Amino acid sequence: MLEGRISPRVEIIEPSDALRAELAGALTRLGFEVDARSQASLPADPDERARPVLRIVDLAAAGAADWLAEPGLAARCLFLAGGSVDARRLAQRPGIALDILDKPFSIQQLEARLRRRLEALCGPEHLRIDPLLQTRDPRLARLFERALEMARRACPISLEGELGTGRRALARAIHAASARATGRFVVVDGPDVAPRAGESLEQALQQRVANAIEGTLVVVDPEMLDDRAQRALERALRAPADDLGPRCISISRIPLDESVRAGRLSAELLYRLSGARFRLPPLRERSADRHAICAALARRVARELGLATPRLESELVDRLAREGFPGNRLGLESRLRGALLRAEPSQTLETLIFAPAESPPRSVETPPSFDLKTLERETIVRALDHASGNRTHASAALGISVRTLRNKIREYGLR
């Protein structure tokens, strides 16, 4: 989240029309907001100079030399050089520290260099560009804009939607765009609020609220808190005399008022948590974004496994869409991870994802190798999907405690 935006803005200055279009398309798919032009004219307005977070400047572009003369501008540039000896000499001149990427380069090399530069300029917190917060759907884009508008106000916010629709990512984006961004992001996570040794439930919740006084308190599935925990949270949220308290964001599968009518949530807690409401659609409803989301998640899973980025054909994405993307992000990541781990050079990703499970012949002496972590993660995802995100029901189906399930969710990044 940079300057109140979901995406960091990058400007490309490249004289080649073909390369400029290729770079702009690739960076847009990676989640950047891109401006592109052919000449490196200096911005006259000082505010305009700081508008892009980073500029990619081809040293062959007209006017590139003017940028080199201004250290302030050069420090926010990634320069492209076509094997030019002059570029090497420029990088060695006293007082100039240029970041130069030699041609030819891959998009993966460019992305890695960009992210390192952006982290150095803005800090790692600003680089959490979640694929689910990128959209080409005007209605969803307006929802994100309204969420950012509400981020700058003090009202509570309710985020509704299925598991894996990006609710927690949006909560973090709201926190980062708010006046409380320097405060803590504290989570009360689902039905299992575990006090430490010698600490009561009331004390544990009071401490979490106190930690979020100048920041954001996120309450996940408040309707799943038992009556005692709900009462303790109500007391902790009662504003002190100076009327200061945390900004509250609730994350739930169904609207909070429906939980009140069903008797699962207290009315007082509803009043303290309800405010601006935003419903995040499941992947099956995001037809304009599904290919970009699938491609971005495939890149992330491949990067996590240390593998090359797979190519996702439109036919594969369409087939996944016809299934309805069960589990949303979590289900898709699980299937991609399993497919990439089993991949052989002769197999397509579609074949691996949709191949029926096969039992090994009994005559084979050496059993196949299974990754236990992957199998455990996939089982947890299926249990959560079957229970519609209800951790109590999922833990019962798995035969483990809610606390153990919560720890596994954190371990595998299923939040």
Steps between C-alpha positions, in 0.01 A plus 500: 500500500673816381363853523151371561508266200448127475787479245839674489535731201794441266593712199672347196711716267589283200552617139414162346124475450507119511711475814304778671171321435645166614635645826181692572286189450724278710521745793125562492441125529743493794279750687672831428325814377694598188558819301712472185657748259782516249706801615662587833395863535553641848180574695458873559272469802684383817191304606500328162858384561392294800178363349635166374662290768766384256591570138646253251715703261671363192834678463437502125194724545520863398566715806629217721826688558307782670373255761853387577597856592246515783589259784153532653334374184769244419456345845138412414583348161585156371704553183498260206820465298556311176854388576625858473856571619389856577245367749772310684713810516209709627443255784862546610499881507552650849179620663268295276362165613295365211290188504548350151336189352672371188305385196388239422318417825202290597180634655588299813835682524328835454237418764765392753702817443189719525390346827845542653505865399146563624575335833807721541301813413174429682549212741370143474156582643416695185569209267222268606319516169232237530363361170148502641520878547564553127197526272376604159138491615380863541259405780765320701748780432249742648462273805877515557496878454220535756689274741802730473276802554361338816857415608563871559198525731465366852190284445497120544507291183343159433652278230279213386566213264600139464828355617782588262343810343764747626324633809812505717709652221246782469503548878878549486464738206244707694733512800794608280293778339366637828634759742569204732749334263785549747300324772472126550286261295353268765285196422242324717481185294183293497367278779830425669635790705771330703607677821856454614583313818357679804291733284121505482302523178391852597861604558612351169235692305560821694870476415431452130267799493757706692768402246279636223402830666692707245464246221249251361321211671382227263236260636471185288164319506368680812188282492722199574614643836313338786277708727774551758750619242245732340420660836872539575558664162204734554646617831846545348359711216302737722660838438702642790441848634714668233291323232805346336496147369614280211353511151304174470477287188289184509548211257212258458334269252151641553373847599525570873132595529403156367713343775315712758162386368621140513607545863871445432617857564405746775332824400753707695791346316318565173468869587870524581619315188255605230558800277589518132432161339686347208432160344787341311377276217627143456726421206214343306336844482817678380493415130696814402785413738517124508785455250715770664433358847581144392822614333607706803431215743687257275802733506487525878469124552784433253720760670422344839608158369806634318362394161461670164176692447249273323301609197126506559302453181158665467341155466633399843367817666162454331484141624580609855231768470240242395576316823434820694847533658417300818686646796576817302865602548575219747356227279671633188839535671470148639429351157778700335749400769414132469518514119837677494649256748395207280593666171703317237637666183252316277192587706282808471371686802141425397571127490656512846218703657213297356657155482301247706678357801672175411590218734848355448514140377543255783790337317714812529752443778598864560201711608457847353638793694245734660569835656328482841485875544322540167252223579429649845448847355265373229299302757460809719390708199239236404372481859467879524328516163260220597421684827455833313788646698361399842811403696311323777329266252818457296708410805238246607507341155881485511505359852717779640442790738405846378830629640697243299304589187565870558874432533496292179316779316772742605778252414372449146401862440127421461381829653 
